[in-house]
């Protein structure tokens, strides 16, 4: 199965798609720029093709992670701002 294959969770109507992931980062309670700094450190250590799941509570992480992926050439698979904590999946592409 492709690690981008989505797995549906029927228990929650607000939960978005989930992806197979090899890393997880808990940035709950941290404010900008801390979640982005932690993400950069984690992604730096990951192999190409790996996916990380991030949990965060700072609303600015959506903008920060989107810009980070665009500038660094990674893929923001999903940004779910409808759950608490917010949930992101990012795939390292290079």
Steps between C-alpha positions, in 0.01 A plus 500: 500500500627844408590692818286785367196273510242660724335309779153614596398525865124466526487573874542876459340730246762773559803277458667544165693245300791327666816382329756237583781682679841415639547803728276693735552846647292631790517881487190560713523808719794644307481835322664626183783448416554193721281250307671591173848473654420156641354389166813612313720299737284188466475517121875554471555159667233314298577299186357620168149361454420486872187665640461685830178565694495825698254599774488872580279756671637826355283612203801659328647152442273457197664794324848416630490132396350581159775755428769267635389220266485733201846645564669170589333288232307268732134400468235613747270199472230643725439783745198429718404812694154364591631283784661582833795472489560593136644214297748515213669238283813595307699280262871566449567509127868594483 
